[in-house]
Structure formats: C-alpha cells, structure tokens
Amino acid sequence: MKFQTHGIKTSQGLEKAWYMLSTLTNGRTCITVCADGYKSFSKEVRDAFIVENNTEIMTDYFEKDSFRVFPDHPLFHEVAAGFRKMLAFRIKVSKYGDHARKTLEELDRLAQAAA
C-alpha cells in the first residue's frame, strides 16, 4: 500500500482519496483520509485502518468512507508522506497555495511529535 498525491495505491489500483488534518473534540490531532467518491475502500485498506461510514440509506443520508490516522499508528509516517505529496501538488498548481503551506507546517509539527 502506497499513499500518493491523489489517493492510495493498493493491489486493487489507485483508490482515490484526499487528506486533511483534523482536531477532535478531545484535543487530539490526526490525519483524516476521505474517499473521493462513494466507492468503499478495499479490504486491504480496511485491514490496516478503522474505516468509518455512517451512511443511513433509510433517511437518504450518505457519507464517504474515511479513516483517521493518529501519530501512534504504525503507518502514520507513510500516510503523512502521501499527505505531503498532495500539499506539494496544491502549492504548485492552486491559488490556495498559502493554505496548503500552513497545513504542511501543521503536519510537520504533528509528525515531529510522533517521532
């Protein structure tokens, strides 16, 4: 499993996803990885992470798969590397490069705390 700019490369191919930093109500910060589209993550991803999806078909509430990666997770640094690739891409091509730079600084602080 490799974490890329536009998702996660698994034996199933590229599973499109995007990354963000999240601060939970308990104050813990983590990387949240969200599926890009309503296709579920593969078994390979589900075996490595606790994937959440609270879709409720009866009430027409739909969510995309997502999972959180905390600094103590064994794959945290690999996920952070994929996140960095996404941020570098956004800095290069987006008019929102300043926001991506700020997020990259926050990610680096989180990764240093995990080391």
PyMOL commands that set and color helices and strands:
alter all, ss='L'
color gray80, all
select helices_A, chain A and resi 43-48+57-59+76-93+97-114
alter helices_A, ss='H'
color red, helices_A
select strands_A, chain A and resi 2-4+7-10+13-23+29-35+51-52+66-69
alter strands_A, ss='S'
color yellow, strands_A
deselect
rebuild
show_as cartoon
